[in-house]
Amino acid sequence: MTPALPPGSTIGIIGGGQLGRMSAVAASRLGYHVHILSASTPAPAAETAAKLTVGSYDDPAVLEAFARECDVITFEFENISAAGLRQLEALRPVHPAGRILEISQDRIAEKTTLSAMGLPVASWRSVQNEDDLATLKDFGFPLILKTTRFGYDGKGQFRVSDETAFQQLWNDRQNLPYPLVAEKKIDFARELSVMVARNHHGDIRCFDPSENRHRDGILRMSMVPAPVAPETIDEAQRIASCLAKDIGLVGILGVELFQNADGQLIINEIAPRPHNSGHWTQNACIIDQFEMHIRAVAGLPLPSTRRHSDGFMHNLIGPDDMALVPAMMEEDNAALHLYGKAEARPGRKMGHINRIFPRGGLPGEHALAQLQPVHPQE
């Protein structure tokens, strides 16, 4: 049995963004040092870590030097070289494992794995080339075409509503970024997500599902409790727990789910790291998603994920939302989390705010709408 990592040990985190920043804060509370590996600077995570290495994620010399200074290694985003991660695994424990990262990096591998486990996914097809594209007429419309890699915040997606839209896509077929995945469009009711953690001992803990809402492909808000039946909450957590067990997860995993109009849950995608939709846990739970991830990676016990409060998380995007920060700082029952990014570019996540309410006291739709940032141009 793997012993727990003692305080004073060093946890390496690959990636220098806000998820690494908040993970480093959680690690420091447990007495660990954090070493960040970032491909560039400035790196928000470096401000809360003991050490920063700047270098390529697939440079063997950089990776070896980084690994030698860490006791265990994890990561905060998926766009990492799989070959580089394999090199690290030969030197130090890496959690979640590289094979799990490789599944989440590729939508075909992800859907193939989930289907083989008997977990619910939307009807899909692999589109490797123009010949595969031509078969989509038989697959049926409406559908969504997605790039198999590097899609994030709605990027790399093509919505094909009918045969006319398909014909337009077909006319540009030589310029499409193959391979692609075609998914049948579901009769969408809402998006839910579950953060699930598992440690070396096989202990599994699930946070409550959140309901997530997007705008322009970017997550804008998450609220807990999600407005769904208790059996839907149980089913979402069951799916997440089964997945964590079957893939041998050590760490935390975000499971995004669509609920269709009939109430069925369908996995959209998975992310083996802390997740934007889990930020509400920082103020609505004693142990948040970041500490749960560090505990799992370090081989520590996983305590209860019970909420003490209802929560409403809103992302702060670009300069418009940041202009509202002074007013937000005057709010009661609100916790502001800024990521230390210097430039507030349009579409860039600069931070988030968690509004906290007593259990059972989450406001209704109208009241929640009043809490969301509103700008003159809207």
N, C-alpha and C positions, 0 to 999 in steps of 0.2 A: 504494500500500500504506500502511495506517495506521501511523504511527510509534508506538513504545512510549511510554507516558506516563513522563516523567522523574521521578526522585525529587524530593520537595518539592511535587509537584502535589497537588491536592485531589480526593478521591473522595467524591461525595455518596451517601449511603445513605438511602433512604426507608424509614422504620420504625425504631422505637426499642427493639425486643425483643432477645432473647438472640442471635439469628442475626446481627443487626447488630453486637452487642457483640463477638462472636467474629470477625466479618469485619473489624472495625476493628482488632482486635489483629493480625490477619494483615497488614493494610495497613501498619500502623506498622512491622512488621518489615522491610517492603520500602521504607521511607523515605517513605511517603505520609502526608498528613494526611487526616483523615476528618471530614466534616460530616454530621451526622445531622439528618434532618427527621422529627419525631415529632408525632403529633396530640395527644399528652398527655404529662404528666409525673407521676411519675418515669419516666424512660426508661433501662432498663439499658444500652443502647448508648451513652448519653451519657457514661458513666463511663470509657469507653475511647477516646473520640473527642476531636478538637481543638475541635469546635464543635457546638452544638445550636441548631436552630431549631424552635420549637414553633408549629404552625399546621396548618390543614386541608389535606388532600391534594388538594382541588379548589378552593382559593382562588387565583385567578390571580395576585394580588399576592404572596402568600407563595411560590408556585412560581417566579415570575420572580426574586425576590430570592435565593431558594435557588440557582437555576441559575446566576446571575451569579457566585456564589462557588465554583462547582465546575468542574472540568475534564472530568469524566465522571461519570455518575450510574448507580447500580444500585439494587436494592431487596431487602428481606429478607422480604417476605411478599406475598401476592397480592391482598389486599383494598384495592387502591388504585384511585382513579378513573382509568378508561381515558382520559377526556378530559384529566385533569390530566397524565397521562403523555405524551399527544400534545403538550401545550403545552411540556413539558420537552424533548421530542425536537426541537422547533423551535429550541431555544436551545443545547442541549448533546447530545453523544452519550449515549444511554441503552442499557445492556446488562444483561440481555437486552432485545431490542426490545419495544416496547409491543404489537406484534401477537402476539408469543408469549405475553405476559402475558394478553392478551384470550382466547386459546385456552384457557389453563389456568384462567381464571376461570369458565368456563361449561362444564358437563359435556357439553352437546349439541355445542357447538363443538369441544370436545376430542375426543369420540368420532367426530364427523364427519371431523375432520382426520386422526385416526389411521387410520380405516377407509379414507379416500382414499389414504393412503400405503401401504396394504397391510399395515399392522401389526396384530398380533392383539389384538382386544378381545372382551369377552363379548358375546353376543347382547343387543341393546338396542332400546328404543323411546322415542321422545319422547312425553311426556304433557303436552300443552298445556292440556287442559281436561277436563271430565267425559266428553265423547264419546270422547276418547282413552283415558280411564281404563276405560271400559266394554269396550274392545277387549282388555284384558289377560286376560280369560277365555280368549281364543283364543291369546294369547301363551304361557300356561301357567305353572304354579307348580312349585316355589317361585321367588320373585323378590324383588328388593330395589328399592324406590322411593327415589330420592335427589333432594334439591333440586338445582337446576342450579347454584346459586351459594352461596358462603359456608358450605359444609359443611366441618367440621374436627373432628378427634378424635371421629369417629363421630356428630356432630350432623347433623340433617336427613336421617335415614334411617328408612325404614319397611320392616320385614321382613314379607313376605306369604307364609306357608308353604303355604297351601291355600285352597280356595274359601271356607271359613268365615271365615278371616282377611280375605280379600278383601271379603266381605260387610260385615264390621265397618268396613273402610276405606271402602267404598261408602256406608255410612250417614252417614259424616262427610265426604262428598266435597266439599261446598260450603266446607268450612273448610281444605282442603288447600292448601299453598303452591305453587300452579302458577307456572311450568312445573316439571315433574319429569322424571326419566329412570328408566325401568324397565330393570333388568338381570336377565337370567337368573342364578339362583344356580348357581355352578359347584361341581363336586365338588372341594372345596378340600383341598390337601395342605399348602401353606405359602405365606407371603408372602415375596418377595424384593424387594430394591431395589438399583438401580445408580446411582451418582453419575457423571455424564459431563460433561466439560468440553470446550469448543471455543473457540479464539481467532480473531482476525481473519484469520489466515493459513490457517484450515481445519484446523489440527492438532487432533486429538481424542484425549483420554485418558479411559479408564474405570477407576474403582476396582473392586476385587473386589465381587461381589454379597454383601450381607448377608442373613441370615434375620432377619425381624422378628416379634415376638410382641406382641399387644395384650391389654389388659384394660380393660373398660368403655369401649371405643372409643379408648383412648389407648395410644400406643406405650409399652411397658414395657421391652423389651430388643431389642438387635440383636447378632448374633454373626457373626464372620468367622473362618474360612471357613464359608460356608453348607454344610450337609450334603447336597450335591447332586453329581451326576456332573460330570466336567470338561466334557462336551459341553453341559450345562445352563448352566454358567458362561459358556462361549463364546457360546451363543445369547443369553443375557441381555445380554451386552456388545455383541453384534452388533445387537440390537434398539435398545439405547440409542444406539449410534453412528450407526445409520441415521437415527434420529429427530433427533439433534442436527444431522446434516448436512442433512437435508431441510427442517427449519424454519429453518436459518440461524442456529443458536444462537451467541451470543457470551456466555460466562459459564458457569455450572454449572447442571445440570438433574438433579433427582431423578426417577427412573423407578420407580414402584412396580409390581410384577408379582405376579400370582397364578400359582402352579404347581398345575395340577389333578392328580387322581389318576393320569392317564395320562402325566404328565410335561410336558404342554404348558404354555408360558408365555403369559399373557394380561396385557396392560397394564391396570392398575387406574386409575391417574391419574399425571399429571406435575406437577412443581413446579419452575419456572425460578428456582431460588435454592438456597442451601445447605439441607440437610434434616436433620431429627432423626436419621434412620437412617444418616447419614454421620458422626456424631460420633466413631465409633470411629477414624476416620482421624487424629484429633488425636494419638494416642499409638501407633498401629500403623504409621504411614507417616512418611517424612521430610517430605513435603509433604502437608498435610491438605486437606480439601475447601474450607476457607475461603481458604487461600492460593492454591489452584488457581483458585478463582472470581476473586479479586483479580487474579491473573496474567492470566487470560483477558480480564477487563474492561479491564485496563491495556495489553493488547497485548504482554505479555511471553511468553517461551518457556514451554511446558508440559512439565515434566520427567516422569520416570517416576512412576507411581502405585503402584509395587511396595510390598507390605507387607514390613516386617522382622519383624513379630510377628503372632500371632493376637490377636483382641480380643473382648471381651464388654462391651458398653455397656448400662448400666441407667439409665433415667430416675429422677430423684428427684421424686416427686409429693407435693405438699401437706405438711402438718405432720408426718404419720407418718414419711415417709421422711427428712425433715430432722432428726428426732429421732435418727436413726441416724448422722448425719454424724460426730460425734466418734469413734465406733468405726471408721468407714470411713477416717478420717484416719490410723489406726494400721496400716492394711493395707500389706503389701509389694506391689509390682507393680501398684499402683492409682493412678490419677490422678483427682482430684476437680475438677470444673468447676462452680462455683456462679455463678448469673446476677445476683446482687446485687438480687434482688427482696425488698422489705421484708416483704410479707405472704404467709405460706405458706397459701394457701387450699386447701381440698380440690379435687383435680383440676387444680391449677396446677403447671406444670413449673417447678421451682425450680433444677434443675441436673441433672448426670448424673455417673456414675462410669465410667471406663474401666479394666477389668482387662486386663492385658497378659500374654501367654504366649509362649514361644518358638514359632516356626513349627512346626506339626505337634503342638503341645502343648496345644491347647484341650481343657479337661476334657470328660468326657462329660455326659450329661443330668443324672445324679444329682448330680454335683459342682457343675454350674452352678446347679442349683436351690438348693444351699446358699448360694450367693453372692447370691441375690436377697433384698431386704428382706422380712422377715416380721414381721407385727404381731400382737399378741395377739388382735385381733378376727378374724383370718384363721384 
